[in-house]
């Protein structure tokens, strides 16, 4: 069998099995640019900061109630504790006028995933 026939047989076999013809590595080119354009607390108005503070405190209250009554599973309680600590840190930064990305607040207020 010649070299041309070998290549054709190999390509047909690869197509039959479903193997990709070209493998490569993809690097996220937009990731550094996306990180550079995050919305920071310093770029929002005072009314938005006040609304964020109210939302953080309401979420903290909800997490405390959920931790106390909805479950006694230790891992779930620990995840509520971690979220409450994150919210406390963000509230302290907001009161002190420190800057942080709004995505940190969104992450702190995200619902806790329970194991059940």
N, C-alpha and C positions, 0 to 999 in steps of 0.2 A: 504494500500500500504506500503510495507516495505521500509527500508532505501535505499537499493540497487536500487529498482525500481524508487524511487524518484530522486536519483542522475542521473540515466540514462535518465529519462524524462527531467530533468533540462538541461543536456548536449545536448540532442536532440533539446530542445527549444532554447538553446543558439546558436547552429549551424544553426538552421532554421532562426533565426533573424539576424544572422551575428555578434553577439557580440564576442569580442575576449576572448579567454580562459584565457589568462594570460596578465594582465596589469602590467606595471612597468614604472619606471622612468629611463630615460637614461641620464647620465651625460657625457658631452664631455670630455673624458680623454685626448685628444690630444691638447686641446686648450692652456694650459700653455706651452706646448712644442713648439707649433707653434709660440707663441708670443716670445719665447726666441730666435728663429732662424730668426727673421726679418733681412733683409739686411739694414744696416745703411749706411748713406752717407760716413762715415769715412772709410768704407771698399772698396770703389770704387776708381778708378784711377782719376787723375786730368783731363784727357780728358773726362771721363764720367761725372765728375762734371761740366765741361764747357758745355758739351752737355745738361745736365740737366738744367743749367742756361738758355741756349738759348731756350730750350723747354718751360720752365716756362714763360719766357718773351714773347714768341710767343703766348702762351695760354692766357696770361694776355691781350695782344693786341687784340686777337680775342674776349675775353669776353667784353672788353670795346666797341668794335665796335658793338657787339651783343646787349649790354645793351643800347647803344645809338640809334640804328636804327631798330632793329628787333621787338621790342615789347615795349609797353608803360604800360603793366600790372605791378602794383606795386610789387606783390609777385615775379614775375620773375625778375624784376630789383633788388629786394633785394637779391635774390639768386645769381645773377651775382655779386653784391657788396660784398657778403660774400666770394665768390670764389676769387675775386680780392684781398680782404684783406688777405685771406689765402696764396695766391701766394706771396703777398708782404712780409708776415712774413717769408715764406720759403726762398725767395731771400735774405732777411736780414740775416737769419741764415746761409745760404750758403756763403755769403760774409764775415761773421764774423768767419767762420770756426766752427760753432756749429754743433753738430751731431743731426740727426733726421732720422727716418725710411723712406725709399724710398716709402713705402706705403702711407705716408702722401702726398708726391708729386703726386702720382697717383690719390689720392682722390681729391686733389685740382685741377687737370687738367681734371677730368672726366667731360663729357658733362653735362650741366645744363638741368634738366628735366623741360620742360615747361608745364603749365597746359592745353594747347590747344591740 
